Amino acid sequence: MAHLHDSVRTLYGVGTALEERLERLGIRTLHDLIWYFPRQYEDRSDIITIAEVKPDAKVTISARVAQIRSRRAFRRRRMHIVEALLSDDSGSIAAVWFNQPYIAKQLRVGDQLLFSGIAKSGKHGFALQNPVYERSQPGKETTHTGRIVPNYALTEGITQKQLRALVKQALTSALGEVEDPFPDEMLRRYDVEPLASALQELHFPASGASFSMARKRLEFQELYFVQLQAQRIRQALHAHRSPEIPFHEAAIKQFVQQLPFTLTTAQRKAAWTILKDMQNGVPMNRLLSGDVGSGKTVVAAIAMLNVVRNGLQAVLMVPTEILAQQHAASLEQLFAGNAVTLALLTSRTRKQTNVQTADVIVGTHAVIQDAVVFPRLGLVVVDEQHRFGVQQRQQLKKQTRGGDMLPHLLSMTATPIPRTLALTMYGDLDLSVIDELPKGRLTIKTNLVPPEKRADAYDFIRTRVNAGEQCFVICPLIEPSDVSGAKSVTTEYDRLRTEVFPDLRIAMVHGKMKSDEKEQIMQRMKQKKIDVLVSTSVIEVGVDIPHATIMMIEGAERFGLAQLHQFRGRVGRSDMQSYCLLFTGSSADQTLRRLRALTKIHNGFQLAELDMKQRGTGEIYGTLQSGFSQSLITFQNPQLIGNAQAAAKDTLAYGWLDSHPQLQRAFSEFTQNIHFE
């Protein structure tokens, strides 16, 4: 009997060459094959008669081979054509295969087979083009046709038939070794499938209903582990205390009245919730999610001012030095006249910055250093840093003089997160949402530009640049790729600099550059020393460039709507009209419909919901790196999320982790791969 961790070489038909190809897919063992889920399915279970075949339809028939012959094409002598005449009691139909001469030896006149393919009409009637075929034997399950058939992501040199056959071998020989981490009590209580049967059904579903049950099991397992980790973080936090910070009503009201704009209702609600959170001495752990430009910074400023009025310090931590400088300047303006002292703390300014006397410290990760001591830290605000966990807060607790309390934590993100996804991925955080933009903000004009209008787009960019404005050009890749055909930063930079805009100042930035180099380029962009900046998604979250009014995106189909919306949010940061130009190499209707949605919808939360339905969460926020297929995990079932939360609470209440070693092992593997902190 084979074992889960045996090499794929133990399977029939796998030699050195196929082993190397499988390794390119990350498949080395039978375990890897079993957990290599299909990316889509094709229903070939409806077997019809030849008389029922319609043109251009995908069909499955059960037919007898009446004739078979092989020949070379008349004009293209290198092309082999195999032709067959298939028949059943209702009639006959032709079948044709191109450049597969071996089929003439595999099929024999009189063979009764299942055939699946597309029926094309030609001058001699219907013909199935390159149909998949398989013998159907009583009591034996088919693999490639006559059923719901899985299709997998492939690499060169491996076919769907090969991979299906290998997966089936692995399931037959090693599925019995798969250990179900869930106790029987959990399976019954939450009505989920045993793992082994779910894995079988995910690869080879017997029906749509059985597939749904199998997918529910995998979704539940992923959601459960996320929630279990979240509940443990909550428990760890509640074992600590944080400063009780009363609401200084008069000071906050005066601050709000002095603002040069009126707070939105969503901003007021978010600010009040945060202020209430900090009053009770339990460590606040809140996520503030708001669209680009929705005004998260002023909400954080209200919280920081209230902390300062209580004699404590607040820290705002951001990913880069240039962002730290930007936030420091912004807060300085907001706090003008409020007697708040600010300090900037980065790796470069550490020696010059005195955090002892500052009320608000804006910095990079330099704030988490043993050498930095905060006399009275009460609040940490983390911008675009989705995970700042208990360990980092413990570190800041050690850095706080007296160090017997954790600081409160407010995380901010400009990625609009659908509420169901937030419940799933951020179960340890309370959620505040700013889902409206300030009044009077100009809508960014977004257009899907056809290829024939590219020259016009370049002329438009030159006109705007000559008027003193700036432009971003986003490309999907850093280096050229022969395989994908997508545009790369390096090639576009050279082409724009030498052919399209030789008279303009062009620069490029991408993720392979060193942090200092990227920050210098963004600083030059901010200082208007660059006209057009060619970039990868590295600028998705980043610096405000007030004079950047044009966002041009190449290969727009390669990004999710939520990510495209983030790119679009890099312009429109001033009172000037801004534009987003979308270019795509795809002519697929579904792709064009998806991109046109961006031209009509300007609310990031609506786009994120749409993206989640169309592409799955993995496309929006990155995978959870837990080993499951993101094409299966959709996180759109509120009841399932609720059940997973309940199961996580039951696990801690009943001590299931301690009493079930297999559950403990699976959870430990999960937490090693997903980064909560």
ZAMARGU-4260 file (C-alpha; in steps of 0.2 Angstrom, whole numbers, plus 5000, padded with zeros to 4 digits):
<rodrens>
0) 5000/5000/5000 | 5006/5017/4996 | 5009/5031/5009 | 5004/5049/5008 | 5022/5055/5008
5) 5028/5043/4995 | 5036/5051/4980 | 5025/5053/4964 | 5038/5041/4956 | 5029/5027/4965
10) 5014/5030/4953 | 5011/5020/4937 | 5017/5030/4922 | 5028/5043/4931 | 5046/5043/4925
15) 5060/5056/4928 | 5053/5068/4915 | 5036/5068/4922 | 5042/5069/4939 | 5052/5085/4935
20) 5036/5093/4927 | 5025/5089/4942 | 5038/5097/4953 | 5036/5113/4943 | 5018/5113/4949
25) 5024/5110/4967 | 5019/5092/4967 | 5032/5080/4974 | 5022/5067/4984 | 5005/5059/4984
30) 4999/5071/4998 | 5003/5085/4986 | 4993/5077/4972 | 4978/5075/4984 | 4979/5093/4990
35) 4981/5100/4972 | 4963/5105/4969 | 4955/5108/4952 | 4953/5126/4946 | 4937/5123/4937
40) 4925/5109/4932 | 4916/5104/4916 | 4900/5094/4917 | 4901/5080/4905 | 4888/5069/4914
45) 4873/5073/4902 | 4874/5059/4889 | 4864/5063/4874 | 4860/5054/4857 | 4868/5059/4841
50) 4852/5065/4834 | 4851/5078/4849 | 4868/5086/4845 | 4867/5105/4842 | 4880/5115/4833
55) 4894/5124/4844 | 4888/5115/4859 | 4899/5104/4871 | 4891/5087/4871 | 4894/5069/4877
60) 4888/5055/4867 | 4889/5036/4869 | 4894/5029/4852 | 4901/5015/4842 | 4916/5017/4830
65) 4910/5013/4813 | 4925/5019/4803 | 4942/5025/4807 | 4956/5032/4796 | 4972/5043/4797
70) 4979/5054/4784 | 4990/5069/4781 | 4983/5086/4777 | 4983/5090/4758 | 4991/5107/4760
75) 5000/5105/4776 | 5009/5089/4775 | 5016/5090/4793 | 4998/5089/4800 | 4991/5072/4804
80) 4972/5071/4804 | 4963/5056/4811 | 4944/5054/4806 | 4931/5043/4813 | 4913/5040/4810
85) 4903/5037/4826 | 4886/5030/4827 | 4872/5025/4838 | 4853/5020/4836 | 4849/5038/4832
90) 4861/5042/4818 | 4880/5045/4814 | 4892/5060/4817 | 4910/5062/4812 | 4924/5065/4824
95) 4941/5073/4819 | 4958/5074/4829 | 4972/5085/4823 | 4991/5080/4826 | 4986/5065/4836
100) 4991/5050/4825 | 4992/5038/4839 | 4972/5039/4841 | 4971/5029/4825 | 4980/5014/4834
105) 4970/5016/4850 | 4952/5016/4842 | 4946/5000/4833 | 4930/4998/4823 | 4916/4992/4834
110) 4923/5000/4850 | 4909/5007/4861 | 4915/5023/4869 | 4910/5039/4877 | 4915/5055/4867
115) 4915/5073/4874 | 4919/5088/4863 | 4912/5103/4854 | 4901/5099/4839 | 4906/5110/4824
120) 4896/5111/4808 | 4906/5110/4791 | 4902/5106/4773 | 4899/5088/4777 | 4888/5091/4792
125) 4892/5090/4811 | 4909/5084/4817 | 4916/5083/4835 | 4933/5092/4835 | 4947/5084/4846
130) 4934/5075/4857 | 4940/5066/4873 | 4935/5048/4873 | 4934/5034/4886 | 4928/5017/4888
135) 4913/5015/4899 | 4912/4998/4908 | 4898/4993/4919 | 4901/4996/4938 | 4917/5006/4934
140) 4918/5025/4936 | 4924/5035/4922 | 4938/5048/4924 | 4938/5060/4909 | 4920/5060/4902
145) 4902/5054/4907 | 4904/5064/4923 | 4908/5081/4931 | 4926/5082/4926 | 4940/5092/4935
150) 4952/5103/4926 | 4968/5108/4934 | 4981/5121/4932 | 4995/5113/4921 | 5013/5116/4915
155) 5021/5112/4899 | 5022/5093/4895 | 5007/5088/4906 | 4989/5085/4900 | 4973/5086/4909
160) 4971/5067/4906 | 4988/5063/4914 | 4985/5074/4929 | 4967/5067/4932 | 4974/5049/4931
165) 4988/5053/4943 | 4976/5061/4956 | 4965/5046/4954 | 4979/5034/4958 | 4984/5044/4973
170) 4966/5045/4980 | 4964/5026/4977 | 4981/5021/4985 | 4983/5034/4999 | 4967/5043/5004
175) 4964/5031/5018 | 4980/5038/5027 | 4972/5056/5027 | 4970/5061/5045 | 4954/5071/5049
180) 4959/5084/5062 | 4941/5087/5067 | 4933/5077/5082 | 4917/5067/5077 | 4908/5078/5089
185) 4913/5094/5079 | 4908/5085/5062 | 4891/5081/5069 | 4887/5097/5078 | 4892/5108/5063
190) 4886/5096/5050 | 4902/5095/5040 | 4909/5081/5029 | 4923/5070/5035 | 4939/5076/5027
195) 4943/5060/5016 | 4926/5060/5008 | 4927/5079/5005 | 4944/5077/4996 | 4937/5063/4985
200) 4922/5074/4980 | 4932/5089/4977 | 4942/5080/4964 | 4929/5069/4956 | 4911/5075/4961
205) 4897/5063/4960 | 4885/5077/4958 | 4883/5096/4961 | 4876/5093/4978 | 4890/5082/4984
210) 4903/5094/4978 | 4894/5108/4987 | 4895/5098/5003 | 4914/5094/5000 | 4918/5113/4997
215) 4908/5118/5013 | 4920/5106/5023 | 4936/5114/5016 | 4928/5132/5018 | 4923/5128/5036
220) 4940/5121/5040 | 4949/5136/5034 | 4937/5148/5042 | 4938/5138/5059 | 4956/5139/5060
225) 4956/5158/5056 | 4943/5160/5069 | 4952/5149/5082 | 4968/5159/5080 | 4958/5175/5082
230) 4949/5169/5098 | 4966/5164/5105 | 4973/5182/5101 | 4957/5189/5110 | 4960/5179/5125
235) 4978/5184/5126 | 4974/5202/5125 | 4960/5201/5138 | 4973/5194/5150 | 4981/5211/5150
240) 4976/5229/5154 | 4977/5245/5145 | 4976/5263/5152 | 4958/5269/5155 | 4957/5285/5144
245) 4942/5296/5148 | 4933/5306/5134 | 4939/5324/5135 | 4923/5331/5127 | 4927/5350/5127
250) 4944/5347/5119 | 4938/5336/5105 | 4923/5347/5101 | 4934/5362/5099 | 4946/5352/5088
255) 4932/5346/5077 | 4925/5364/5076 | 4942/5371/5070 | 4944/5358/5056 | 4943/5367/5038
260) 4930/5354/5033 | 4915/5345/5041 | 4916/5327/5047 | 4906/5314/5038 | 4893/5304/5048
265) 4904/5289/5045 | 4919/5298/5052 | 4909/5304/5068 | 4903/5286/5071 | 4920/5278/5069
270) 4928/5292/5080 | 4915/5289/5094 | 4917/5270/5094 | 4936/5272/5096 | 4935/5284/5110
275) 4923/5273/5119 | 4934/5258/5117 | 4948/5266/5126 | 4938/5271/5141 | 4936/5254/5149
280) 4954/5248/5152 | 4953/5232/5140 | 4965/5233/5126 | 4957/5240/5111 | 4960/5230/5095
285) 4951/5239/5081 | 4953/5240/5062 | 4948/5256/5054 | 4943/5252/5036 | 4940/5266/5024
290) 4941/5270/5005 | 4956/5280/4998 | 4952/5298/5003 | 4938/5294/5016 | 4947/5303/5030
295) 4954/5290/5041 | 4969/5301/5047 | 4958/5314/5055 | 4948/5300/5064 | 4965/5293/5071
300) 4970/5311/5075 | 4954/5313/5086 | 4959/5297/5095 | 4977/5303/5097 | 4972/5320/5104
305) 4961/5313/5117 | 4975/5302/5122 | 4987/5317/5123 | 4974/5327/5134 | 4974/5312/5146
310) 4993/5315/5148 | 4998/5300/5138 | 5008/5298/5121 | 5002/5291/5104 | 5012/5283/5091
315) 5008/5282/5072 | 5018/5269/5063 | 5019/5268/5044 | 5029/5256/5032 | 5041/5269/5025
320) 5051/5284/5029 | 5043/5295/5016 | 5025/5290/5022 | 5031/5295/5040 | 5036/5312/5034
325) 5020/5314/5025 | 5009/5309/5040 | 5020/5320/5051 | 5017/5335/5040 | 4998/5331/5039
330) 4996/5329/5058 | 5006/5345/5061 | 4993/5355/5051 | 4978/5346/5060 | 4985/5349/5077
335) 4990/5367/5074 | 4984/5378/5089 | 4981/5363/5100 | 4997/5362/5109 | 5002/5345/5103
340) 5021/5342/5101 | 5026/5330/5087 | 5042/5320/5084 | 5048/5310/5068 | 5056/5294/5072
345) 5064/5284/5058 | 5081/5274/5056 | 5089/5291/5050 | 5081/5302/5064 | 5082/5291/5079
350) 5097/5299/5087 | 5090/5317/5085 | 5072/5312/5090 | 5068/5315/5109 | 5052/5304/5112
355) 5053/5308/5130 | 5044/5325/5128 | 5034/5322/5112 | 5015/5319/5113 | 5013/5311/5096
360) 5027/5301/5088 | 5026/5297/5069 | 5038/5284/5064 | 5043/5268/5054 | 5047/5251/5063
365) 5061/5261/5071 | 5048/5264/5085 | 5050/5245/5090 | 5067/5246/5097 | 5073/5242/5114
370) 5083/5258/5114 | 5067/5269/5112 | 5059/5272/5129 | 5041/5279/5130 | 5037/5287/5146
375) 5018/5286/5145 | 5013/5276/5129 | 4994/5275/5128 | 4989/5272/5109 | 4997/5264/5094
380) 4990/5268/5077 | 4996/5257/5063 | 4994/5263/5045 | 4993/5250/5031 | 5001/5237/5042
385) 4987/5224/5043 | 4995/5213/5056 | 5002/5221/5072 | 5000/5208/5085 | 5002/5204/5103
390) 5020/5201/5102 | 5024/5218/5095 | 5012/5226/5108 | 5022/5217/5122 | 5038/5224/5114
395) 5031/5242/5116 | 5025/5237/5133 | 5043/5234/5138 | 5048/5250/5130 | 5035/5260/5141
400) 5042/5266/5157 | 5033/5257/5171 | 5028/5244/5157 | 5013/5236/5166 | 5000/5239/5153
405) 4998/5236/5134 | 4994/5251/5123 | 4978/5252/5114 | 4979/5248/5095 | 4971/5255/5080
410) 4975/5248/5063 | 4970/5258/5048 | 4968/5251/5030 | 4964/5259/5014 | 4959/5243/5006
415) 4939/5242/5007 | 4935/5226/5015 | 4918/5218/5013 | 4910/5215/5030 | 4909/5196/5028
420) 4928/5195/5023 | 4932/5206/5038 | 4923/5195/5050 | 4933/5180/5042 | 4951/5187/5041
425) 4950/5199/5055 | 4940/5190/5069 | 4952/5196/5082 | 4949/5214/5078 | 4934/5225/5080
430) 4929/5234/5064 | 4925/5252/5060 | 4920/5257/5043 | 4921/5274/5034 | 4910/5270/5019
435) 4907/5288/5013 | 4918/5301/5005 | 4919/5319/5010 | 4908/5331/5001 | 4914/5340/4986
440) 4928/5328/4981 | 4930/5327/4962 | 4926/5309/4955 | 4941/5302/4945 | 4936/5300/4927
445) 4939/5282/4922 | 4940/5276/4904 | 4943/5259/4896 | 4954/5264/4881 | 4953/5253/4865
450) 4970/5249/4857 | 4966/5261/4842 | 4965/5275/4855 | 4982/5272/4863 | 4991/5287/4853
455) 4977/5298/4858 | 4980/5293/4876 | 4998/5298/4874 | 4994/5315/4867 | 4982/5318/4881
460) 4996/5313/4894 | 5008/5325/4886 | 4995/5339/4886 | 4992/5337/4905 | 5011/5336/4909
465) 5014/5352/4899 | 5001/5360/4910 | 5011/5355/4925 | 5003/5339/4930 | 5011/5321/4932
470) 5007/5303/4927 | 5008/5286/4934 | 5010/5271/4922 | 5007/5254/4930 | 5013/5237/4922
475) 5009/5220/4929 | 5027/5214/4927 | 5045/5220/4932 | 5054/5210/4918 | 5048/5205/4901
480) 5040/5187/4900 | 5039/5177/4884 | 5025/5166/4892 | 5013/5179/4898 | 5015/5193/4885
485) 5011/5206/4898 | 5019/5223/4898 | 5034/5225/4910 | 5041/5240/4919 | 5058/5239/4911
490) 5052/5238/4893 | 5039/5251/4895 | 5051/5263/4904 | 5063/5261/4889 | 5049/5263/4876
495) 5041/5278/4884 | 5058/5286/4887 | 5065/5284/4869 | 5050/5283/4858 | 5034/5290/4865
500) 5040/5304/4877 | 5058/5308/4874 | 5055/5326/4879 | 5048/5321/4896 | 5056/5316/4912
505) 5053/5297/4914 | 5058/5286/4929 | 5053/5269/4935 | 5051/5260/4952 | 5048/5242/4956
510) 5048/5230/4970 | 5066/5223/4967 | 5073/5240/4970 | 5081/5244/4988 | 5069/5253/5000
515) 5080/5268/5000 | 5081/5269/4981 | 5062/5268/4980 | 5059/5281/4993 | 5071/5293/4983
520) 5062/5291/4967 | 5045/5294/4976 | 5053/5309/4984 | 5058/5316/4967 | 5040/5312/4961
525) 5033/5322/4975 | 5045/5337/4971 | 5039/5337/4953 | 5056/5332/4946 | 5048/5317/4937
530) 5034/5319/4924 | 5029/5301/4921 | 5033/5287/4933 | 5032/5269/4927 | 5029/5257/4941
535) 5023/5240/4947 | 5010/5238/4960 | 5023/5245/4973 | 5014/5262/4972 | 4997/5254/4976
540) 4998/5261/4994 | 5009/5275/4997 | 5013/5293/4995 | 5002/5308/4991 | 5007/5316/4974
545) 4996/5331/4973 | 5000/5335/4955 | 4998/5317/4949 | 4982/5317/4939 | 4983/5303/4927
550) 4984/5284/4931 | 4987/5274/4916 | 4986/5255/4919 | 4993/5242/4907 | 4986/5224/4907
555) 4972/5230/4918 | 4964/5213/4916 | 4978/5205/4927 | 4972/5215/4942 | 4957/5214/4954
560) 4944/5228/4954 | 4949/5232/4972 | 4967/5233/4967 | 4963/5244/4952 | 4953/5255/4963
565) 4968/5257/4974 | 4979/5262/4959 | 4966/5274/4954 | 4967/5282/4972 | 4985/5287/4969
570) 4978/5301/4959 | 4965/5314/4963 | 4973/5319/4979 | 4970/5338/4975 | 4957/5349/4968
575) 4962/5346/4950 | 4952/5334/4939 | 4960/5317/4938 | 4959/5302/4926 | 4962/5284/4926
580) 4965/5275/4909 | 4963/5256/4908 | 4972/5246/4894 | 4969/5228/4892 | 4975/5215/4879
585) 4960/5204/4882 | 4944/5204/4871 | 4934/5192/4882 | 4917/5199/4886 | 4918/5194/4904
590) 4935/5204/4906 | 4928/5219/4898 | 4912/5219/4908 | 4922/5218/4924 | 4933/5232/4919
595) 4918/5243/4913 | 4912/5241/4931 | 4927/5251/4937 | 4922/5265/4925 | 4904/5266/4933
600) 4907/5262/4951 | 4918/5273/4962 | 4914/5266/4979 | 4928/5255/4984 | 4917/5244/4996
605) 4905/5240/4981 | 4920/5236/4970 | 4927/5224/4983 | 4911/5215/4985 | 4910/5213/4966
610) 4928/5207/4965 | 4925/5195/4979 | 4910/5187/4970 | 4919/5187/4953 | 4937/5182/4957
615) 4937/5176/4975 | 4946/5183/4990 | 4963/5177/4986 | 4963/5189/4971 | 4959/5204/4981
620) 4969/5202/4997 | 4982/5188/4994 | 4980/5170/4999 | 4981/5165/5017 | 4995/5153/5013
625) 4987/5139/5022 | 4988/5126/5008 | 4970/5127/5003 | 4964/5132/4985 | 4958/5150/4985
630) 4947/5145/4970 | 4937/5135/4982 | 4937/5147/4997 | 4925/5161/4994 | 4920/5167/5012
635) 4903/5173/5006 | 4892/5162/5018 | 4888/5172/5033 | 4881/5156/5042 | 4896/5146/5039
640) 4907/5160/5046 | 4895/5161/5061 | 4897/5142/5063 | 4916/5143/5062 | 4916/5156/5075
645) 4905/5146/5087 | 4916/5130/5084 | 4932/5140/5088 | 4924/5146/5104 | 4918/5128/5108
650) 4936/5122/5105 | 4943/5134/5118 | 4928/5131/5130 | 4929/5112/5129 | 4948/5110/5128
655) 4947/5101/5111 | 4964/5106/5106 | 4971/5097/5122 | 4961/5081/5120 | 4963/5079/5101
660) 4982/5079/5096 | 4977/5078/5077 | 4967/5094/5079 | 4982/5102/5088 | 4994/5097/5074
665) 4983/5103/5060 | 4981/5120/5069 | 4999/5121/5073 | 5003/5119/5054 | 4990/5132/5049
670) 4997/5145/5061 | 5015/5142/5055 | 5009/5147/5037 | 4997/5161/5040 | 5003/5177/5047
675) 4992/5185/5061 | 5006/5194/5069
</rodrens>
